[in-house]
Amino acid sequence: MDAIFSRWPRLKVASGSFNLPFSGKGEGAMRSICHLKALSVSALALAGLFGATSWPAPQARSQTAPPNLPTKEDLARDNNLFLSLARKFLKWDEPEEPVRIVGPIYFVGTKGLGAFLFTTSEGHVLMNTGMPPSGAMMVDSIRKLGFKPEDIKIMINGHAHVDHAGAFAFFKKLSGAQVAIMKDDVPLIESGGRGDFKYANDFSYEVVKVDRVLRDGDTVRLGDLLLTAYHTPGHTKGATTWVMNMVVEGKPYVVVFPDGAGFNPGYRLAKDPIYPGINADFRRTHHYLEMLKPDIWLAQHNEYYDFEAKRKRALTEGVKAWIDPEGYRRFIAGKKQAFEDEVDEELGVPKATAK
């Protein structure tokens, strides 16, 4: 899981921005609200109230936030509050219809969480698993697409938090698949999420044995599928960005699954860093992600890459709907700016005054 922070009353995100009308004491409170999964908590609450987690239409972007929202400090102190809000407002535990993205890539996640099946004639690769209860939902999705979850041969993921690794043990028992994880996240996976530098033992899940330890630049091969793992630490010590090149109907595509660029409430980045080297890790990760030039990008959280809207467009546009290099650029730029803003805040750098 990861989140970025925004400054109020104007909220900036990868897909645009909108104004929230706050004043006086209310504005002061809103300035400290955390940005959960590329949307603010207030935006999440609004989304929950309006029955949607997708980004608001332009004409609906000016809203009054509901009362009694937690502050950034509340979420930093209370790990379980953070997790419960994310699960509720971002619909992590709600089933979603599976869909083919492009070529061998299929979405098999939940309404809020991105999980992907890569199919080959020699078996399948599963990326991410969602929360622990997601396993059965994902099995239904895989079967609905006409594939067998028992044919999963390899499991990989973006990072070792519960919302992406929570059902690894479930699928390991079902399929016997090899689990391949970046070396710095192996201890977290094999402890079931225990001992995390921020969440300690609060976001635990069933332990699973790692079969293959990955290092930066390693590849995962199955049939004619090739995925390359790049170490992009920050969000976790072993966060992993996956890159694949493929040709579909004579057209080449670069597909990227970025990870590691965002931080959550309670991450200390510069002053008394939450782990040694986290500041440098984030800077290297942001630089690397900036250098990638994907045609298509997908992610562990569906609101990042506007899954719902792209899926609808794909009904008429096909693969073209998923091609979004500019959206990727904005997403990474937003993560980088949020990081720099948080570092400035920790160090007490005065905010620039508007001219």
C-alpha positions in Angstrom: 0.0 0.0 0.0 1.2 3.5 -0.5 -0.2 7.0 -0.4 0.9 10.5 -1.3 0.1 13.8 0.4 -1.4 17.0 -1.0 -1.7 20.5 0.1 -5.1 22.0 0.7 -7.3 23.6 -0.5 -6.1 22.5 -3.9 -5.6 18.8 -4.4 -3.2 17.7 -7.1 -3.2 14.2 -8.6 -1.9 12.4 -11.6 -5.1 12.8 -13.5 -5.9 16.4 -12.7 -6.9 18.6 -9.7 -9.9 20.0 -8.1 -10.8 22.6 -5.5 -12.3 21.9 -2.1 -14.0 24.9 -0.4 -12.6 25.1 3.1 -12.1 28.1 5.3 -11.1 29.0 8.8 -10.6 26.1 11.3 -11.9 23.6 8.7 -9.2 24.6 6.3 -6.5 24.1 8.9 -7.8 20.6 9.6 -8.1 19.7 6.0 -4.5 20.7 5.3 -3.4 17.7 7.4 -5.6 15.1 5.8 -3.6 12.4 4.2 -3.8 11.4 0.6 -4.7 7.7 0.5 -3.9 5.9 -2.7 -3.5 9.0 -4.9 -6.8 10.4 -3.5 -7.2 12.4 -0.3 -9.1 10.8 2.6 -11.8 13.4 2.1 -12.0 12.5 -1.5 -12.2 8.9 -0.6 -15.0 9.7 1.9 -16.8 11.6 -0.8 -16.3 8.7 -3.2 -17.8 6.4 -0.6 -20.7 8.7 -0.1 -21.4 9.0 -3.8 -20.8 5.3 -4.4 -17.8 5.6 -6.6 -14.0 5.5 -6.2 -13.2 6.7 -9.7 -12.0 10.3 -10.2 -14.8 12.8 -10.1 -16.0 14.3 -13.4 -14.9 18.0 -13.8 -18.4 19.3 -13.1 -18.5 17.4 -9.8 -15.0 18.2 -8.5 -16.0 21.0 -6.1 -17.5 19.3 -3.0 -17.7 19.8 0.7 -15.9 17.2 2.7 -17.8 15.2 5.3 -17.0 16.0 8.9 -14.8 14.1 11.4 -12.2 13.0 8.9 -9.0 11.7 10.5 -5.9 13.8 10.3 -2.6 12.7 8.8 -1.3 12.4 12.3 -4.2 10.2 13.3 -3.4 7.8 10.4 0.3 7.9 11.2 -0.4 6.8 14.8 -3.1 4.2 14.1 -2.1 1.6 11.5 -5.4 -0.2 11.8 -7.4 3.0 11.2 -5.4 3.6 8.1 -6.0 0.0 6.8 -9.7 0.0 7.6 -10.3 3.3 5.8 -8.3 2.1 2.8 -10.2 -1.2 2.6 -13.6 0.6 2.9 -13.2 3.6 0.7 -10.9 2.1 -1.9 -13.0 -1.1 -2.1 -10.1 -3.5 -1.7 -12.4 -6.4 -0.7 -15.1 -6.0 -3.3 -15.1 -8.3 -6.4 -14.5 -6.9 -9.8 -15.2 -8.4 -13.2 -12.0 -9.7 -14.8 -10.9 -8.4 -18.2 -8.3 -8.9 -20.9 -6.0 -5.9 -21.1 -3.7 -6.7 -24.0 -2.1 -9.8 -25.3 -1.5 -12.3 -22.5 -2.3 -9.8 -19.7 -5.6 -10.1 -17.8 -6.9 -8.1 -14.9 -8.1 -10.5 -12.1 -8.1 -8.1 -9.1 -10.7 -6.5 -6.9 -12.5 -3.2 -7.4 -9.6 -1.4 -5.7 -6.6 -3.6 -6.1 -4.7 -4.5 -9.2 -3.8 -8.2 -9.7 -2.8 -9.6 -13.1 -2.6 -13.0 -14.8 -0.1 -13.5 -17.6 -1.1 -16.5 -19.6 1.2 -18.8 -21.7 0.9 -22.3 -23.2 3.1 -23.6 -20.4 1.1 -22.2 -17.5 0.6 -18.8 -16.0 2.2 -16.0 -14.0 0.2 -14.2 -11.3 1.3 -10.7 -10.2 -0.1 -9.6 -6.8 -2.9 -11.3 -4.8 -4.8 -8.6 -2.9 -5.9 -8.9 0.7 -6.1 -12.4 2.4 -9.8 -12.8 1.6 -9.2 -12.0 -2.1 -8.0 -15.4 -3.0 -11.4 -17.0 -3.6 -12.6 -13.9 -5.6 -9.5 -14.1 -7.8 -10.0 -17.8 -8.4 -13.5 -17.1 -9.6 -12.2 -14.4 -11.9 -9.5 -16.6 -13.4 -12.0 -19.4 -14.0 -14.4 -16.9 -15.5 -11.8 -16.0 -18.1 -11.5 -19.7 -19.0 -8.2 -20.4 -17.2 -7.3 -22.7 -14.4 -5.8 -21.2 -11.2 -4.1 -24.6 -10.7 -2.0 -23.8 -13.8 -0.3 -20.8 -12.2 3.4 -21.7 -12.2 5.0 -18.5 -10.9 3.8 -15.7 -8.5 5.4 -12.3 -8.3 4.4 -8.9 -6.9 5.2 -5.2 -6.5 5.9 -5.2 -2.8 5.3 -7.2 0.3 2.4 -5.4 2.1 -0.8 -7.3 3.0 -2.9 -5.7 0.2 -0.6 -7.3 -2.5 0.8 -10.4 -0.9 -2.1 -11.4 1.5 -3.2 -14.4 -0.6 0.2 -15.8 -1.7 -0.2 -18.7 0.7 -3.7 -19.4 -0.6 -2.5 -19.6 -4.2 0.6 -21.6 -3.2 -1.5 -24.3 -1.7 -3.8 -24.3 -4.7 -1.3 -24.4 -7.4 2.1 -25.1 -6.0 3.5 -22.1 -7.9 7.0 -20.8 -7.4 7.1 -17.5 -5.4 9.7 -15.1 -6.8 10.4 -12.0 -4.7 13.0 -9.2 -4.7 15.6 -10.0 -2.1 15.0 -7.0 0.3 11.3 -8.0 0.6 12.0 -11.7 1.2 12.1 -11.4 5.0 8.7 -9.6 5.0 7.1 -12.2 2.7 8.5 -15.1 4.7 7.3 -13.5 8.0 3.8 -12.9 6.7 4.3 -9.1 6.8 5.6 -9.0 10.3 8.5 -6.8 11.3 7.6 -4.1 8.7 9.6 -0.8 9.4 6.3 1.1 9.7 3.5 -1.4 10.4 5.4 -3.8 12.7 3.1 -6.8 13.0 -0.2 -4.9 12.4 -0.6 -5.9 8.7 0.2 -9.6 8.9 -0.9 -12.4 6.6 -0.2 -16.1 6.3 3.5 -16.8 5.8 4.7 -18.3 2.5 8.2 -19.6 1.5 10.0 -17.7 -1.2 11.3 -20.1 -3.8 13.4 -17.7 -5.9 15.2 -14.6 -4.6 15.3 -11.9 -7.2 17.9 -9.1 -7.7 17.8 -6.0 -9.7 17.5 -6.8 -13.4 16.6 -10.4 -13.0 14.0 -11.9 -15.4 11.1 -14.2 -15.0 10.4 -16.5 -18.0 7.6 -18.8 -18.8 6.8 -20.0 -22.3 7.2 -17.0 -24.5 6.6 -14.6 -21.6 9.5 -12.5 -20.3 9.2 -10.1 -17.3 12.1 -8.0 -16.0 12.3 -7.1 -12.3 13.8 -3.8 -11.2 14.5 -2.9 -7.6 12.7 0.4 -6.8 12.8 0.6 -3.0 11.2 3.2 -0.8 7.7 2.2 -0.1 9.2 -1.1 1.0 12.8 -2.1 1.0 12.2 -4.6 -1.8 9.6 -2.8 -3.9 9.8 -4.0 -7.5 8.9 -2.4 -10.8 8.2 -4.9 -13.6 8.7 -4.2 -17.3 7.8 -6.3 -20.3 8.0 -5.9 -24.0 5.6 -7.7 -26.3 4.2 -7.6 -29.8 0.5 -8.0 -30.3 -0.9 -8.2 -33.9 2.3 -6.9 -35.2 2.5 -3.9 -32.9 5.2 -3.6 -30.2 4.3 -2.4 -26.7 6.3 -1.6 -23.6 4.2 -2.4 -20.5 5.3 -1.1 -17.0 4.1 -2.0 -13.6 5.6 0.8 -11.4 6.1 0.4 -7.7 7.9 1.8 -4.7 7.4 5.5 -5.4 4.8 6.4 -2.7 4.8 6.8 1.0 2.2 6.5 3.7 1.3 8.5 6.8 4.0 8.0 9.4 6.8 7.4 7.0 9.7 9.6 8.1 11.7 10.5 5.0 14.4 13.0 6.1 14.3 13.9 9.8 15.0 10.8 11.9 14.3 8.6 8.8 12.1 5.5 9.4 14.9 3.4 8.0 18.5 4.3 7.1 18.7 5.3 3.5 15.0 5.7 2.8 15.5 9.3 1.4 18.1 8.1 -1.1 16.1 5.1 -2.0 13.1 7.2 -2.9 15.2 9.6 -5.0 16.8 6.8 -7.0 13.4 5.1 -7.5 11.8 8.3 -8.7 14.7 8.9 -11.1 14.5 5.4 -12.5 10.8 5.5 -13.0 11.1 8.8 -14.7 13.4 7.2 -17.3 10.8 4.5 -18.3 8.7 5.3 -21.3 5.8 2.8 -21.3 3.1 2.6 -23.9 0.8 0.9 -21.3 1.1 1.1 -17.6 -0.8 -0.9 -14.9 -0.5 -0.8 -11.2 -1.3 -2.4 -7.9 -4.0 0.2 -7.1 -6.7 0.7 -9.8 -7.2 4.4 -9.3 -3.6 5.0 -10.2 -4.0 4.1 -13.8 -7.8 5.0 -14.1 -8.8 1.3 -14.6 -12.5 1.9 -14.6 -12.5 4.6 -17.3 -10.0 2.8 -19.5 -11.9 -0.4 -19.2 -15.1 1.3 -20.4 -13.3 3.0 -23.3 -11.7 -0.4 -24.3 -15.2 -1.7 -25.2 -15.1 0.6 -28.2 -11.4 1.5 -28.6 -9.7 -1.8 -27.9 -6.1 -1.7 -26.9 -5.8 2.0 -27.7 -7.8 2.7 -24.5 -4.9 1.4 -22.4 -2.1 3.3 -24.1 -1.3 6.2 -21.8 2.3 7.4 -21.7 1.3 10.9 -20.6 -0.7 9.5 -17.7 2.3 7.6 -16.6 4.5 10.7 -16.7 2.0 12.7 -14.6 1.7 9.9 -12.1 5.4 9.6 -11.5 5.8 13.4 -11.4 3.0 13.6 -8.8 4.7 10.9 -6.6 8.0 12.8 -6.9 6.5 16.2 -6.0 4.6 14.7 -3.0 7.9 13.3 -1.7 9.7 16.6 -2.0 6.8 18.4 -0.3 6.9 16.0 2.6 10.7 16.3 2.9 10.3 20.1 3.0 7.6 19.8 5.7 9.7 17.5 7.8 12.7 19.8 7.6 10.6 22.9 8.3 11.3 24.6 4.9 9.1 27.7 4.6 6.4 27.3 2.0 6.8 29.6 -1.0 4.2 32.4 -1.0 2.0 32.9 -4.0 2.8 36.0 -6.0 
